[in-house]
Amino acid sequence: MNQIESNNDVVLSLRGLTFRSRKLAGVLFFVLAAQFMTVIMLAAAMAPDYDFGAAAISDLGVLPETALLFNGSLVLVGLLNLLGGYLFYQSHGRRWLLGIFAVAGVGAVGAGLFPLDTGGLHGLFALLAFLFFNLQALGSSARLSGVMRVLAVLAGSIGILFVVLMAIGDAGNAAAFGPIGHGGTERMIVYPVMLWMLAFGGYLLGTSRRELEDDSRPGSA
């Protein structure tokens, strides 16, 4: 595979086929979100007596029936986010945004390698993933406009709000979870940003680098 720089957008060439880094990033983000949401659904259906309201998503990583599937999917989420974030960086060139993608990816990989029953390490990595995946949606909004910017801000803001509610609830005030419980609160951290990543992946697949730059300028429609 050959790598060529083209107006800050890396072009990868393999057996005569060329792939732009932006579009590859779109593929990776789409696959990341699609596989993780599918795995969460399948694992919850496979786990005996799994309680969506009371159980944490990470409980799927310690049950014998679902541990390998869930933890493997979570590690894949982190790796795809790291690679996709780097490829997206080739289009926008903002190191601070690349850093957010990197921390989110490391958080997901760590949460998968250190399941819930390993204790504090899992909690730390999971918090990084919860927080920084939503921050990367908010950060990416600076490179977007129109509907995609609105979706990025909405998804990231909802996720951050529920991160705060989860922290309050886990600190001892269970009322912060409301009627959706701990499990529902975690899903409101994860689902909106994963749905946004599906849309964002499709957006990158269909948007040229010039359009991406134009979209990020103040006043663009």
C-alpha positions as CSV (number, residue, x, y, z in Angstrom):
1,M,0.0,0.0,0.0
2,N,1.3,3.4,-1.0
3,Q,0.6,6.7,0.8
4,I,0.5,10.0,-1.0
5,E,-0.1,13.5,0.5
6,S,-2.8,15.4,-1.5
7,N,-3.8,18.8,-0.1
8,N,-3.4,17.5,3.4
9,D,-5.7,14.6,2.7
10,V,-3.8,11.3,2.5
11,V,-4.5,9.1,-0.5
12,L,-3.8,5.4,0.1
13,S,-3.2,3.3,-3.0
14,L,-3.6,-0.5,-3.0
15,R,-3.4,-2.6,-6.1
16,G,-4.5,0.3,-8.3
17,L,-7.3,1.4,-6.0
18,T,-7.2,4.7,-4.2
19,F,-8.8,5.6,-0.9
20,R,-8.9,9.1,0.6
21,S,-8.2,9.3,4.4
22,R,-11.4,11.2,5.0
23,K,-13.6,8.6,3.4
24,L,-11.7,5.8,5.2
25,A,-12.4,7.6,8.4
26,G,-16.1,7.7,7.5
27,V,-16.1,3.9,6.9
28,L,-14.3,3.3,10.3
29,F,-16.7,5.5,12.3
30,F,-19.7,3.9,10.7
31,V,-18.5,0.4,11.4
32,L,-17.4,1.4,14.9
33,A,-20.9,2.6,15.9
34,A,-22.8,-0.1,13.9
35,Q,-20.9,-3.0,15.4
36,F,-21.0,-1.7,19.0
37,M,-24.7,-1.0,19.0
38,T,-25.4,-4.4,17.4
39,V,-23.2,-6.2,20.0
40,I,-24.9,-4.4,22.9
41,M,-28.3,-5.5,21.6
42,L,-27.2,-9.1,21.0
43,A,-25.3,-9.4,24.3
44,A,-28.3,-8.0,26.3
45,A,-30.5,-10.6,24.6
46,M,-28.1,-13.4,25.3
47,A,-27.4,-12.5,29.0
48,P,-29.7,-14.4,31.4
49,D,-32.1,-12.1,33.4
50,Y,-30.3,-9.0,32.2
51,D,-32.0,-5.9,33.7
52,F,-31.8,-2.9,31.3
53,G,-32.8,-0.5,34.0
54,A,-30.6,-1.6,36.9
55,A,-27.6,-3.2,35.2
56,A,-24.6,-1.4,33.8
57,I,-23.7,-1.8,30.1
58,S,-20.3,-3.1,31.4
59,D,-22.1,-6.0,33.2
60,L,-22.2,-7.6,29.8
61,G,-18.4,-7.7,30.0
62,V,-18.3,-10.0,33.0
63,L,-21.1,-12.5,32.3
64,P,-19.7,-15.7,30.9
65,E,-22.2,-15.8,28.1
66,T,-21.3,-12.4,26.7
67,A,-17.9,-11.3,28.1
68,L,-15.8,-12.2,25.1
69,L,-18.2,-10.7,22.6
70,F,-18.7,-7.5,24.6
71,N,-15.1,-6.9,25.6
72,G,-13.8,-7.7,22.1
73,S,-16.3,-5.2,20.6
74,L,-15.3,-2.5,23.1
75,V,-11.6,-2.9,22.2
76,L,-12.5,-2.7,18.5
77,V,-14.4,0.5,19.2
78,G,-11.3,2.0,20.7
79,L,-9.0,0.9,17.9
80,L,-11.3,2.1,15.2
81,N,-11.7,5.4,16.9
82,L,-7.9,5.8,17.2
83,L,-7.4,5.0,13.5
84,G,-10.4,6.9,12.3
85,G,-9.5,9.9,14.4
86,Y,-6.0,10.0,12.8
87,L,-7.4,9.7,9.3
88,F,-9.9,12.5,10.0
89,Y,-7.1,14.6,11.3
90,Q,-5.6,14.5,7.8
91,S,-8.5,16.6,6.7
92,H,-8.8,19.1,9.5
93,G,-5.2,19.3,10.9
94,R,-6.4,20.2,14.5
95,R,-4.2,18.5,17.0
96,W,-6.5,19.2,19.9
97,L,-9.3,17.4,18.2
98,L,-7.0,14.5,17.4
99,G,-6.1,14.4,21.1
100,I,-9.8,14.1,22.0
101,F,-10.3,11.2,19.6
102,A,-7.1,9.5,21.0
103,V,-8.2,9.7,24.6
104,A,-11.7,8.4,23.8
105,G,-10.1,5.5,21.9
106,V,-7.7,4.7,24.8
107,G,-10.7,4.8,27.2
108,A,-12.6,2.2,25.2
109,V,-9.7,-0.1,24.7
110,G,-8.9,0.1,28.4
111,A,-12.5,-0.6,29.5
112,G,-12.5,-3.7,27.3
113,L,-9.1,-5.0,28.5
114,F,-10.0,-4.4,32.1
115,P,-13.6,-5.5,32.6
116,L,-15.9,-4.4,35.4
117,D,-14.8,-7.0,37.8
118,T,-11.2,-5.7,37.7
119,G,-12.2,-2.7,39.8
120,G,-10.9,0.8,39.6
121,L,-9.0,0.6,36.3
122,H,-12.3,-0.2,34.5
123,G,-14.0,2.7,36.1
124,L,-11.3,5.1,35.1
125,F,-11.1,3.9,31.4
126,A,-14.9,3.8,31.2
127,L,-15.2,7.4,32.4
128,L,-12.6,8.5,29.8
129,A,-14.6,6.8,27.1
130,F,-18.0,8.1,28.3
131,L,-16.7,11.7,28.5
132,F,-14.3,11.9,25.5
133,F,-16.6,10.2,23.0
134,N,-19.1,13.0,23.7
135,L,-16.4,15.6,23.7
136,Q,-15.3,14.5,20.3
137,A,-18.8,15.0,19.0
138,L,-18.7,18.6,20.4
139,G,-15.2,19.2,19.1
140,S,-16.0,17.9,15.6
141,S,-18.9,20.4,15.4
142,A,-16.3,23.1,14.9
143,R,-15.5,21.5,11.6
144,L,-19.1,21.1,10.5
145,S,-22.1,23.3,9.7
146,G,-25.8,23.0,9.2
147,V,-27.6,19.9,10.3
148,M,-24.5,17.9,11.0
149,R,-23.2,20.6,13.4
150,V,-26.6,20.6,15.2
151,L,-26.5,16.8,15.5
152,A,-23.0,16.8,16.8
153,V,-23.7,19.5,19.5
154,L,-27.0,17.8,20.4
155,A,-25.5,14.3,20.8
156,G,-22.5,15.5,22.7
157,S,-24.5,17.7,25.0
158,I,-27.0,15.0,25.8
159,G,-24.1,12.6,26.6
160,I,-22.3,15.1,28.8
161,L,-25.5,15.8,30.7
162,F,-26.0,12.1,31.5
163,V,-22.4,11.7,32.4
164,V,-23.0,14.3,35.1
165,L,-26.2,12.6,36.2
166,M,-24.5,9.2,36.3
167,A,-21.7,10.7,38.5
168,I,-24.3,12.1,40.9
169,G,-26.2,8.9,41.0
170,D,-23.1,6.8,41.6
171,A,-22.1,9.1,44.4
172,G,-25.1,8.0,46.4
173,N,-28.0,10.1,45.0
174,A,-29.9,7.4,43.1
175,A,-32.7,9.9,42.4
176,A,-30.5,11.4,39.7
177,F,-31.1,8.3,37.6
178,G,-34.8,9.0,37.5
179,P,-37.2,6.3,36.1
180,I,-34.6,5.0,33.6
181,G,-32.2,3.7,36.3
182,H,-28.5,3.3,36.1
183,G,-28.6,1.2,32.9
184,G,-30.8,3.7,31.1
185,T,-28.6,6.6,32.2
186,E,-25.5,4.8,30.7
187,R,-27.4,4.2,27.5
188,M,-28.2,7.9,27.2
189,I,-24.4,8.6,27.4
190,V,-23.7,6.0,24.7
191,Y,-26.6,5.8,22.3
192,P,-26.8,9.4,21.1
193,V,-23.1,9.7,20.3
194,M,-23.1,6.3,18.6
195,L,-26.1,7.3,16.4
196,W,-24.2,10.5,15.6
197,M,-21.1,8.6,14.6
198,L,-23.2,6.5,12.2
199,A,-24.5,9.8,10.6
200,F,-21.0,11.4,10.7
201,G,-19.4,8.4,9.1
202,G,-21.9,8.6,6.2
203,Y,-21.3,12.3,6.0
204,L,-17.5,11.9,5.6
205,L,-18.1,9.3,2.9
206,G,-20.1,11.7,0.9
207,T,-18.3,15.0,1.5
208,S,-15.2,16.2,-0.3
209,R,-12.3,17.8,1.5
210,R,-13.2,21.2,0.0
211,E,-16.8,20.9,1.1
212,L,-15.6,20.0,4.6
213,E,-13.4,23.1,4.7
214,D,-16.2,25.3,3.4
215,D,-18.6,23.8,5.9
216,S,-16.3,24.8,8.8
217,R,-16.1,28.4,7.9
218,P,-18.2,30.9,9.9
219,G,-21.4,31.9,8.1
220,S,-21.5,28.7,5.9
221,A,-24.9,27.3,5.4
